């Protein structure tokens, strides 16, 4: 005997979907919103019930404005699938889904996406996405006359908004305090967080314009450069390296043995501009920075690289990541996925040593001064074990799967520390390469990571927590400088002075001005107070 399909009105289906989303796909929100509250108190239950009723009313009201008998299934299926996907990552990695996280998702390349789509995710999507979506499509939808349908829908929408407001009135003080003191909790309300992010992104019209506003239009090299040797300055942009696990900074493990053997200067108190590449990369190359943070201004203006090129310095961006986020727009770019050293790119993803492939020849071919950016894949998670060759699997047992929660925290830290050990090896090789050019070039290297990483502390994994509440491990990054004897002579840099000041706070805000100062680029955009080398440079 065939199973008879139930018959429902559209409004009943909207209510059922709202209840499902709040009960099944919002556990991270409820945990965060009610954390630390005493369940023995009636006030805790009252706040939970009021928020549940209010959000149910809101979901019914807003979906009621959009749904018809012809669109309701498509709308609800989309919301359920999005909510299921977000609930998986919010629960597993404690992420907050805001506008920045949306841009991170949109910028994810296929290789990164594959690492995030494991078996656990597929099972979760079937149970919490596909099955509920199929159940929402099963009932027959009852019809009403047009006039009655309009009146009923208006009553439901109005009722939803009334419930949304009235339910919170008895607990408004508690609710207002939560929203005021823990504003980021709203980025856990699923899938409202995704809808809000999409609307904000579309409304804001993000992205760099075709024509960037000029920065430092007066930029030029200081007098006397014609008498100096050519300069090769290499900036290494690290990925997801946190200072707390950097051996040079006093970490209990020596994760930077090769840098420790070289004459480097380690800045121990460096702070990132953001907690994701999408935010940090444009910010760190900007003259605006975190101190006067304005994303619109940053994305609409030229970067440090454009100022250097205008001053007459050849610029090259070598990428082993997901692009330069507009920083290198219009400049010369080399992607390491197309490297001539296939042994360094197993499975189509390159180890960071590929960034050094042919770099010596690039320096020899340069017609003048050359500034090279090496954009690392670094310690990008969650597949830390894929970021280093087998020879660097020294801290064991290491987590060797994308599902971090299947590993112990010790295994995760071991795999992560192996990535830093490999980054140290790459930087050591780079220093040796630059030293080999000292007979004909003045060379220098500056390494700084774009942001840090959480490895399970306080239940957080990966990165991307909104900056105001992000833990220090996502903001405190390593920053290391090395300069050749020729560069010291040409610039009058006092390394003893620089080491003496290396323990002072610095940040991504210093990068723009420190590079201009180190390369003697003169422009009104330069601020000497933000140049970390200036106090130790005699000319």
C-alpha positions in Angstrom: 0.0 0.0 0.0 1.6 3.3 -1.1 2.4 5.9 1.6 0.0 8.8 1.3 1.7 12.2 1.0 0.6 14.7 3.7 -1.0 18.0 2.6 0.1 21.3 4.1 -0.3 25.0 3.5 2.8 27.0 2.5 2.8 28.8 5.9 2.9 25.5 7.8 5.9 24.4 5.8 7.7 27.6 6.5 7.1 27.1 10.3 8.3 23.5 10.1 11.5 24.6 8.3 12.1 27.4 10.8 11.8 25.0 13.8 14.1 22.5 12.1 16.8 25.1 11.4 16.8 26.5 14.9 16.8 23.1 16.6 19.1 21.1 14.3 21.5 23.6 12.6 22.2 26.2 15.4 23.9 24.3 18.2 27.0 26.5 18.0 24.7 29.6 18.4 22.9 28.2 21.4 26.1 27.1 23.1 27.6 30.5 22.6 24.5 32.5 23.5 23.8 30.6 26.7 27.4 29.8 27.8 28.1 30.3 31.5 24.4 30.6 32.4 22.9 28.6 35.3 20.3 26.2 34.0 18.9 26.0 37.5 17.6 29.6 37.2 14.3 30.4 35.5 15.9 33.4 33.8 18.1 31.1 31.7 15.1 29.1 30.4 13.1 32.3 29.9 15.9 33.8 27.7 16.4 30.6 25.7 12.6 30.3 25.1 12.3 34.0 24.2 15.1 33.9 21.7 13.8 30.6 20.2 10.3 32.1 19.7 11.7 35.4 18.4 14.0 33.8 15.8 11.2 31.4 14.8 8.9 34.4 14.2 11.7 36.2 12.2 12.4 33.2 10.0 8.7 32.7 9.2 8.2 36.4 8.5 11.1 36.9 6.2 10.7 33.6 4.3 6.9 34.4 4.1 7.7 37.6 2.2 9.5 35.6 -0.5 7.8 32.2 -0.7 5.0 31.3 -3.0 3.5 27.9 -3.9 6.0 27.8 -6.8 9.1 29.0 -5.1 8.8 27.8 -1.5 10.4 24.4 -2.0 13.4 25.9 -3.9 13.8 28.5 -1.2 13.6 26.2 1.7 15.9 23.5 0.1 18.5 26.2 -0.5 18.3 27.4 3.1 18.5 23.9 4.6 21.5 22.9 2.5 23.3 26.1 3.3 22.5 25.8 7.0 23.6 22.2 7.0 27.0 23.1 5.5 27.5 26.0 7.8 26.5 24.0 10.9 29.2 21.4 10.1 32.0 23.9 9.9 30.8 26.1 12.7 30.5 23.1 15.0 33.8 21.4 13.9 36.0 24.5 13.7 34.1 27.1 15.8 34.1 29.6 12.8 31.9 32.7 12.7 30.3 33.3 9.4 30.4 36.9 8.5 31.1 39.0 5.5 34.8 38.3 5.6 34.3 34.6 5.9 32.0 34.7 2.9 34.8 36.2 0.9 37.2 33.6 2.2 34.7 30.9 0.9 34.4 32.6 -2.5 38.2 32.8 -2.8 38.8 29.2 -1.9 40.5 27.4 -4.8 39.6 23.7 -5.8 42.6 22.3 -3.9 41.6 24.0 -0.6 38.0 23.0 -1.1 38.9 19.3 -1.6 40.7 19.3 1.8 37.6 20.6 3.5 35.1 18.2 1.9 35.8 14.9 3.7 33.6 11.9 4.4 32.3 13.4 7.7 31.1 16.4 5.8 29.3 14.3 3.2 27.6 12.2 5.9 26.6 15.4 7.7 25.2 16.9 4.6 23.1 13.8 3.8 21.7 13.6 7.4 21.2 17.3 8.0 20.7 18.7 4.5 19.6 16.2 1.9 17.1 14.2 4.0 15.4 17.2 5.6 15.3 19.0 2.2 13.6 15.9 0.7 11.1 15.8 3.5 10.2 19.5 2.9 9.5 18.6 -0.8 7.3 15.6 0.1 4.0 17.2 1.3 1.4 18.4 -1.2 0.7 22.1 -1.0 -2.9 23.1 -0.4 -4.4 25.9 -2.5 -6.4 28.9 -1.4 -8.2 31.5 -3.5 -5.9 34.4 -4.4 -7.7 36.9 -2.1 -7.7 34.5 0.9 -4.1 33.5 0.2 -2.9 37.1 0.4 -4.8 37.7 3.6 -3.5 34.6 5.3 0.0 35.2 4.2 -0.1 38.8 5.4 -1.4 37.6 8.8 1.4 35.1 9.1 4.1 37.6 8.1 2.7 40.2 10.5 2.3 37.6 13.2 5.9 36.6 12.7 7.2 40.1 13.1 5.0 40.6 16.2 6.3 37.4 17.8 9.8 38.4 16.9 9.5 41.6 18.9 7.0 40.7 21.7 8.8 37.5 22.7 11.9 39.4 23.6 10.2 42.1 25.7 10.2 40.1 29.0 13.9 39.4 28.7 15.0 42.4 26.7 17.7 43.5 29.3 19.3 40.1 29.1 19.1 39.9 25.4 20.4 43.5 24.9 23.3 42.7 27.2 24.1 39.6 25.1 24.0 41.5 21.8 26.1 44.4 23.2 28.8 42.4 25.0 28.9 39.4 22.6 28.1 41.0 19.3 29.8 38.3 17.3 27.3 35.7 18.5 25.0 37.0 15.7 27.5 35.5 13.2 26.5 32.0 14.5 22.7 32.4 13.9 22.3 30.0 10.9 21.4 30.5 8.0 20.6 34.1 8.8 24.3 34.8 9.1 24.9 33.6 5.5 21.9 35.6 4.1 23.1 38.8 5.9 26.6 38.3 4.6 25.5 37.8 1.0 23.2 40.9 1.1 26.0 43.0 2.7 28.5 41.8 0.2 26.2 42.4 -2.8 25.1 45.8 -1.4 28.7 46.8 -0.6 30.0 46.1 -4.1 33.3 44.7 -2.8 36.4 44.2 -4.9 39.1 46.4 -6.3 38.0 48.8 -9.0 39.4 48.6 -12.5 41.3 51.9 -11.9 43.0 52.1 -8.5 43.5 55.4 -6.8 47.2 56.4 -6.8 49.3 56.2 -3.7 52.6 58.0 -3.6 52.4 59.5 -7.1 55.6 61.4 -6.3 57.6 58.2 -5.5 61.2 58.1 -6.7 64.5 56.6 -5.6 66.7 58.8 -3.5 69.7 60.5 -5.1 72.8 58.3 -5.3 71.1 55.1 -6.4 72.9 55.3 -9.8 76.2 54.8 -8.0 75.0 51.8 -5.9 74.9 48.1 -6.9 71.6 46.6 -7.9 69.4 45.5 -5.0 67.3 42.3 -4.7 64.8 42.5 -1.8 62.6 39.4 -1.2 59.5 39.7 0.9 58.1 36.3 2.0 54.4 36.4 2.9 53.9 33.4 5.2 50.5 31.7 5.5 48.9 30.8 8.9 52.2 30.8 10.8 51.7 31.8 14.5 54.5 33.2 16.6 53.7 31.1 19.6 55.1 28.0 17.8 58.1 29.7 16.2 61.4 28.4 17.6 63.1 31.8 17.3 60.6 33.2 19.7 61.3 30.8 22.6 58.9 28.0 21.8 59.7 24.8 23.7 60.5 23.0 20.4 63.1 24.2 17.9 60.9 24.6 14.8 63.3 27.1 13.2 66.8 25.5 13.5 68.0 26.8 10.1 67.1 30.4 10.8 68.7 30.1 14.2 72.0 29.3 12.5 71.8 32.4 10.3 72.3 36.0 11.2 68.6 37.0 11.3 66.7 39.5 13.3 63.5 38.2 14.9 60.7 40.6 15.7 59.0 38.9 18.6 55.9 41.1 19.0 54.4 41.4 15.5 50.6 41.7 15.1 48.6 40.9 12.0 46.1 43.2 10.4 43.4 40.5 10.3 42.7 36.9 10.9 42.3 35.8 7.3 44.2 36.2 4.1 41.3 38.1 2.5 41.6 40.8 5.1 45.3 40.7 6.0 46.9 40.6 2.5 45.4 43.8 1.1 45.8 45.5 4.5 49.5 44.7 5.0 50.4 46.1 1.6 48.4 49.2 2.1 49.4 52.6 3.5 46.2 52.6 5.5 46.6 49.5 7.6 44.8 48.4 10.7 45.3 51.7 12.7 42.9 53.5 10.3 41.2 50.4 9.0 38.8 51.1 6.1 38.3 48.3 3.7 36.8 50.4 1.0 39.8 52.7 1.0 42.3 49.8 1.1 40.6 48.0 -1.9 40.3 51.2 -3.9 43.9 52.3 -3.6 47.2 51.1 -4.9 49.4 48.9 -2.8 53.0 49.1 -1.8 54.0 47.2 -5.0 52.5 49.8 -7.2 54.5 52.5 -5.4 57.7 50.6 -5.7 57.2 50.1 -9.5 56.4 53.8 -9.9 59.7 54.5 -8.2 61.6 52.5 -10.8 61.9 49.1 -9.0 61.0 46.0 -10.9 58.3 44.0 -9.0 57.5 40.3 -9.3 54.8 38.3 -7.4 55.4 34.6 -7.1 52.3 32.8 -5.9 51.9 29.4 -4.3 48.5 30.2 -2.7 45.2 31.5 -3.8 46.3 34.8 -5.5 47.3 38.2 -4.3 43.8 39.5 -3.5 44.3 42.5 -5.9 47.6 43.6 -4.3 49.5 42.8 -7.5 46.9 44.0 -10.0 48.6 44.9 -13.2 52.0 43.6 -12.1 54.1 40.6 -13.2 52.8 37.4 -11.6 54.2 33.8 -11.6 52.0 31.0 -10.4 54.0 28.1 -8.9 51.3 25.5 -9.9 52.9 26.0 -13.4 56.5 25.6 -12.2 59.1 23.8 -14.2 59.9 21.6 -11.1 57.1 19.1 -11.1 58.7 17.0 -8.4 57.8 19.9 -6.0 54.2 19.8 -7.0 52.8 16.3 -6.3 49.1 16.1 -7.0 49.0 19.6 -8.4 49.7 21.3 -5.1 53.3 22.7 -4.8 55.5 22.6 -1.8 56.9 26.1 -1.0 60.4 25.3 -2.3 58.9 25.7 -5.7 58.9 29.5 -5.0 62.7 29.4 -5.1 62.8 27.5 -8.4 64.7 29.7 -10.9 64.8 32.7 -8.5 68.6 33.1 -9.0 68.1 33.4 -12.7 65.3 35.9 -12.2 67.7 38.1 -10.2 70.3 37.9 -12.9 67.9 38.8 -15.6 66.6 41.9 -13.8 67.6 45.1 -15.5 67.7 47.1 -12.3 66.6 46.8 -8.7 64.2 44.0 -8.1 61.5 43.4 -5.4 60.1 39.9 -5.2 57.2 38.7 -3.2 57.0 35.0 -2.4 53.4 34.1 -1.3 53.6 30.8 0.6 51.1 28.0 1.1 52.9 27.7 4.4 50.8 26.2 7.2 47.4 26.4 5.6 45.0 24.0 7.3 43.3 21.8 7.9 45.5 19.4 5.9 48.7 20.5 7.7 50.3 17.1 6.8 50.2 18.0 3.1 52.3 21.2 3.5 55.6 19.5 3.9 57.6 16.6 2.3 58.0 13.3 4.2 61.5 14.3 5.3 60.0 17.0 7.5 57.7 14.6 9.4 59.8 14.9 12.5 57.3 15.6 15.2 55.2 12.5 15.5 52.6 11.2 15.8 51.2 13.8 13.4 47.6 14.3 12.4 47.4 13.0 8.8 43.8 13.7 7.9 41.6 16.7 7.1 39.1 16.0 9.9 41.0 17.6 12.8 38.5 16.4 15.4 39.5 12.8 14.6 43.0 13.7 15.9 44.2 14.6 19.4 45.4 18.1 19.9 49.0 16.8 20.4 48.8 15.2 16.9 47.4 18.4 15.4 50.2 20.5 17.0 52.8 18.0 15.7 51.6 18.3 12.2 51.5 22.1 12.4 55.0 22.3 13.9 56.2 20.2 11.0 54.9 22.9 8.6 56.9 25.5 10.5 59.9 23.3 10.3 59.5 23.2 6.5 59.0 26.9 6.3 62.2 27.3 8.2 64.0 25.1 5.7 62.6 27.2 2.8 63.7 30.4 4.4 67.1 29.0 5.2 67.5 28.0 1.5 66.4 31.5 0.5 69.0 33.2 2.7 71.7 30.9 1.2 70.5 31.8 -2.3 70.6 35.6 -1.5 74.1 35.2 0.1 75.3 33.6 -3.1 74.4 36.8 -4.9 76.4 39.1 -2.6 79.3 39.5 -5.0 77.1 41.4 -7.4 73.9 42.3 -5.6 72.8 43.9 -2.3 70.2 41.5 -1.0 67.7 41.4 1.9 64.8 39.2 3.0 61.8 40.0 5.2 59.4 37.3 6.3 56.1 37.9 7.9 53.0 35.8 8.1 49.5 37.0 7.1 47.8 35.7 10.2 48.0 33.0 12.9 46.0 29.9 13.7 44.0 28.1 16.4 44.9 24.5 17.0 42.1 23.5 19.3 42.6 26.0 22.1 39.2 26.9 23.6 37.6 24.7 21.0 38.8 26.9 18.2 40.4 25.6 15.0 41.9 27.3 11.9 41.4 31.1 11.7 39.0 33.8 10.7 37.5 34.7 14.1 36.3 38.4 13.9 39.3 40.5 14.8 37.9 42.1 18.0 37.4 38.8 19.7 40.1 36.7 17.9 42.5 34.9 20.3 46.1 36.1 20.3 47.2 32.9 18.5 45.4 34.2 15.4 46.9 37.7 15.5 50.4 37.2 16.9 52.6 36.3 13.9 56.3 35.8 13.2 58.4 38.4 11.5 62.1 37.9 10.6 64.6 40.0 8.7 67.9 39.1 7.1 70.2 41.5 5.2 73.5 40.9 3.4 76.7 42.6 4.3 76.4 44.6 1.0 73.0 45.8 1.9 74.2 46.8 5.3 77.0 48.9 3.7 74.7 50.5 1.2 72.0 51.5 3.7 74.1 52.1 6.8 71.9 49.7 8.7 73.1 48.9 12.3 72.1 45.3 13.0 73.0 45.5 16.7 70.6 48.4 17.0 67.9 46.5 15.1 68.3 43.5 17.3 68.0 45.7 20.4 64.7 47.0 19.2 63.3 43.7 17.8 61.3 43.1 21.0 59.2 46.2 20.6 55.6 45.9 19.3 55.3 46.0 15.5 52.5 45.2 13.1 51.5 44.8 9.5 51.1 48.6 9.6 54.9 48.9 9.6 55.4 46.9 6.4 54.5 49.6 3.8 56.8 52.2 5.4 59.6 49.9 6.4 60.0 48.6 2.8 60.0 52.1 1.3 62.6 53.2 3.8 64.8 50.1 3.3 64.8 50.7 -0.4 65.3 54.5 -0.1 62.0 55.3 -1.9 61.1 58.9 -1.3 57.4 59.9 -1.3 54.9 61.9 0.8 53.2 58.6 1.5 56.2 57.4 3.6 55.9 57.8 7.4 59.3 57.5 9.2 57.7 56.7 12.6 56.3 53.4 11.1 59.6 52.4 9.5 61.2 49.7 11.8 64.6 50.1 10.1 64.7 54.0 10.3 66.0 54.3 13.9 68.9 52.0 13.0 69.8 53.4 9.6 72.5 56.1 9.3 71.4 57.3 5.9 
